[in-house]
Amino acid sequence: MNEPPDDRSPLALAMEWTSRVTTVSLEMVLPGVLGYWVDQWLGTRMVFLVLGVVFGLVSGMWHLIRMTQPPAADRRSRQNSAEEDDKP
């Protein structure tokens, strides 16, 4: 199935991708920074820092994977067309 052409300006497309990259970057970094701050506040040794870094990495990777998948409507239409092709 062909996607409709995107008639937005190149600047609008660049701003959209900049927003996506910034969101994922902050999603990966901020939990670690927050964990570091909590460790300093409680006087613990890198417990919350490690938890924050792991959480940030997992959530950022999950977001990147979701961003690269086609929208749900496209997946449903592809499944429906595949099912129709399998019918005799």
SEKE-786945 format. One record per residue (C-alpha): residue number from 1; x, y, z; residue in three letters. Coordinates in nm, 3 decimals, padded with zeros to 5 digits. Layout:
<pts>
<NUM,<X,Y,Z>,"ALA">
...
</pts>
This chain:
<pts>
<1,<00.000,00.000,00.000>,"MET">
<2,<00.142,00.339,-00.095>,"ASN">
<3,<00.167,00.611,00.165>,"GLU">
<4,<00.023,00.951,00.077>,"PRO">
<5,<00.292,01.206,-00.006>,"PRO">
<6,<00.404,01.427,00.281>,"ASP">
<7,<00.357,01.783,00.156>,"ASP">
<8,<00.507,01.955,00.460>,"ARG">
<9,<00.804,02.182,00.417>,"SER">
<10,<01.155,02.046,00.477>,"PRO">
<11,<01.181,02.272,00.781>,"LEU">
<12,<00.867,02.119,00.934>,"ALA">
<13,<01.003,01.767,00.876>,"LEU">
<14,<01.337,01.863,01.031>,"ALA">
<15,<01.164,02.011,01.334>,"MET">
<16,<00.961,01.693,01.379>,"GLU">
<17,<01.273,01.474,01.373>,"TRP">
<18,<01.462,01.715,01.600>,"THR">
<19,<01.178,01.687,01.850>,"SER">
<20,<01.185,01.308,01.832>,"ARG">
<21,<01.562,01.285,01.880>,"VAL">
<22,<01.555,01.535,02.167>,"THR">
<23,<01.276,01.346,02.340>,"THR">
<24,<01.455,01.012,02.320>,"VAL">
<25,<01.784,01.169,02.432>,"SER">
<26,<01.625,01.327,02.737>,"LEU">
<27,<01.439,01.005,02.808>,"GLU">
<28,<01.773,00.824,02.824>,"MET">
<29,<01.972,01.084,03.021>,"VAL">
<30,<01.732,01.236,03.276>,"LEU">
<31,<01.665,00.917,03.480>,"PRO">
<32,<02.041,00.878,03.535>,"GLY">
<33,<02.077,01.242,03.639>,"VAL">
<34,<01.781,01.209,03.873>,"LEU">
<35,<01.931,00.889,04.015>,"GLY">
<36,<02.261,01.068,04.076>,"TYR">
<37,<02.079,01.348,04.255>,"TRP">
<38,<01.887,01.101,04.475>,"VAL">
<39,<02.214,00.922,04.559>,"ASP">
<40,<02.371,01.253,04.665>,"GLN">
<41,<02.064,01.347,04.868>,"TRP">
<42,<02.038,01.011,05.049>,"LEU">
<43,<02.411,00.953,05.072>,"GLY">
<44,<02.392,00.616,04.893>,"THR">
<45,<02.656,00.477,04.660>,"ARG">
<46,<02.540,00.476,04.297>,"MET">
<47,<02.230,00.266,04.368>,"VAL">
<48,<01.980,00.506,04.218>,"PHE">
<49,<02.227,00.619,03.953>,"LEU">
<50,<02.255,00.264,03.819>,"VAL">
<51,<01.878,00.213,03.841>,"LEU">
<52,<01.820,00.544,03.659>,"GLY">
<53,<02.070,00.463,03.383>,"VAL">
<54,<01.919,00.116,03.329>,"VAL">
<55,<01.565,00.255,03.328>,"PHE">
<56,<01.664,00.535,03.089>,"GLY">
<57,<01.837,00.296,02.852>,"LEU">
<58,<01.544,00.052,02.846>,"VAL">
<59,<01.279,00.321,02.804>,"SER">
<60,<01.480,00.503,02.535>,"GLY">
<61,<01.541,00.185,02.336>,"MET">
<62,<01.172,00.090,02.366>,"TRP">
<63,<01.078,00.434,02.236>,"HIS">
<64,<01.323,00.405,01.943>,"LEU">
<65,<01.181,00.064,01.849>,"ILE">
<66,<00.826,00.198,01.865>,"ARG">
<67,<00.926,00.497,01.650>,"MET">
<68,<01.058,00.272,01.373>,"THR">
<69,<00.745,00.057,01.352>,"GLN">
<70,<00.465,00.155,01.117>,"PRO">
<71,<00.149,00.301,01.272>,"PRO">
<72,<-00.114,00.056,01.401>,"ALA">
<73,<-00.353,00.134,01.113>,"ALA">
<74,<-00.086,00.033,00.859>,"ASP">
<75,<-00.016,-00.292,01.047>,"ARG">
<76,<-00.387,-00.381,01.053>,"ARG">
<77,<-00.429,-00.310,00.681>,"SER">
<78,<-00.122,-00.522,00.601>,"ARG">
<79,<-00.256,-00.809,00.814>,"GLN">
<80,<-00.595,-00.787,00.644>,"ASN">
<81,<-00.440,-00.788,00.297>,"SER">
<82,<-00.218,-01.086,00.391>,"ALA">
<83,<-00.521,-01.278,00.516>,"GLU">
<84,<-00.709,-01.204,00.192>,"GLU">
<85,<-00.412,-01.329,-00.012>,"ASP">
<86,<-00.416,-01.659,00.179>,"ASP">
<87,<-00.780,-01.729,00.097>,"LYS">
<88,<-00.845,-01.974,-00.192>,"PRO">
</pts>
